[in-house]
Amino acid sequence: MQIKEIIVVEGKDDTTAIKRAVEADTIETNGSAISKETLMKIKHAQEKRGVIVFTDPDYPGRRIRAIIEEQVPGVKHAFLSKEKTIAKNGKGLGVEHAKDEDIRTALINVYTPKSGEETFSAIPLSILIDGQLIGHPHSKERRTKLGELLKIGYTNGKQLQKRLSIFQISQQQVEEAIAQLNMEEK
């Protein structure tokens, strides 16, 4: 599988895992403190070939993703759930621990956020509350599963509505995912 876009990862081990799974070029951020030089490389890559941000499903990974999204509009996103990135010894989390097949699947299911001109209606808050995705004792677990089902990664309750809108997830898709969550719980 050959990837046209340049994949942004956190470090060398992530690059190794990506190159093991697919044929692709990468840019490494070397941690969550992204330098101006690295951001310039990412901007240039976006202009020339496009960029896919593929960071770890943890706080630093989400922070890197947010910084790049803010500085380089229109980048694509690939997500893996925490379960698919846990090290074999159980100590550590990251793209570098993912199976080749999971990396390929995440890259096939890449999301492109909407541009500023497009309008996409936000999912009503009432649906997220009724779906026990916000304000319920098990909301975090349900949001984690929702992120896996919709392939948009984990997000906290405050950011859920925004993430669904950014990735143009329709109300019907959310309702179907909630129905699937309810079925799995029964």
N, C-alpha and C positions, 0 to 999 in steps of 0.2 A: 504494500500500500504506500503510495507516494503522496506527500502533502505539499501543495503549492505554497501555502502561507508559511511564514516563519513562526515557530512556536516559542513563546516566552515561558521559561521555567525558572525555578528558584536557584538551582545549582547544578554542578557537574554530574552528580549522581542521577538527577532527573534527566539530563541530556542523554546519559548512557541508557536509561530505561526507554526513553522516546526512540532513540536510534536503534534499539534492540527490537522495538515493536513495529516501527514504520520507517520509511525513508523520508527524512525531514531535516531542516536546518533549525537551529535553536539560538535564542539569546538568553543568557543567564543573568538574573537580577542580582545574584549573590547576596540574598537576604532581603529583608523588608525595607531597608534604607536604600531605596533606588537612587543611584547617582544621576546627575543631570546628563552625563555622557550616555548612560544606559537608556534614559528616556529619549534622548536624541536618536539613538540607534533604533529604538522601537518605532519612533515617529517615521524615520526614513524607511524602515521595513514595511510599515503600514502603507506608505505611499507607493512603494515599488511592488510588493508582492502580497500585502495583507498580513495580518497578525492574528494568531490564536493564543490567548492567555490560558495557560494550563498550570495553575498553582495548586499547592497542597490545600486540603479541606480543613484548614485550621485558621486561627486568628491572623497570623502573619501572611498566610496565603490570601485571605480575604482582603487584607490591607493592601497588599501589592496589587491585587486585581482592581481595587477601588482607585488607587493612585493612577494606574495605567488608564483606566476607563475615563478618568477626569482629564488627563493630559493628552490622550490619544483617542479621540472619539471614533467610534465605528469598529473597534477591534472585536474579534469574535471570542467566544468563551467555550472552553471544554471543562467539564466537571467530572470528578470521581467522588463517590461517597467515602466517608471515613473508613467503613468496613473493608473497602477494596484497596485501601492504602496503608493498612497496618502491617508492620514488619512481622516476619515469620516468628521472631522471638517475642512478639507482643510489645516490644519496647521501641517506640518510634512510629512516626506517621509520615507518609509522603508519597508522591507520585513515583519515586524511585522504588517503592516496594510493591507497586501494582503489577498484576499479571499483564503480559503483552496483549492478550485478548481484551482485557478491560480498557487498556489504553486505546486500542483501535476502536472499540465501541464508543468511548468518550469522544474521540475525534470524528467519528461518523455523525454523532449527535451534537455537533457544534451549534451554538446559538449565536446569532448576530443581533445585538440590541437595535432597537429602532433609532432612526435618526431624529433630530429635533423637529423636522417639519411634519412627520407623520403623527397622526393622532390615534390613540388606542385607549379605549375606555378602561378605567381602573376597575378591578374586581370590587364589588361592594363589600364594605367592611362587615356587614351583617352575614354574608356568606362565609367569610373567614372565621367569624365568631361561632356561627351555627355549626361549621365544620370542625370546631374544636381545634382550630389552628392558632387561635389567639385567646388568651384569657381563660384557659382550662389547665388543670393540673398536668395533663399529658400533652399539652400543645407542642412542646419542644420535640418530643418523639414523633409526633404527627407531622410537624414541619420537616423533620429530617427525612421521613419516608416520602413526603410529598415532593421534596427536592430531588429524591432519587427517581420517583415515578415520572416527573416532568423533566428530569435531566437539567435542572437549573441550580443544583447545589443547595446546601443548607443556608438558611437565612433566619435571623431573629424575627420576632413578632413585629417589631417596628418597621423593618425593612421588607417584609413579605409582600405587601401590596405593591410597593415600588418595583421589586424584583420581577413579580408577575407581569407588570406593565412593561418594563424594560424589554423582557423577552417575549412580549406579545402573546402571552398565554391567555386564551379566551376563557370566559366565564364557564362555558361548557366543558372545556378541558379540566378546569379546577373542580367543577361539580363531579365529573367522571372520576377524577383522582380521589376525591373525598369519598365517593361511593365505594371505590376499590379499597381505601383505607378501612372503611366501616366493615366491608366484607371480610378482610383479613383479620380484623379484631374479633369477629364472631366465631 
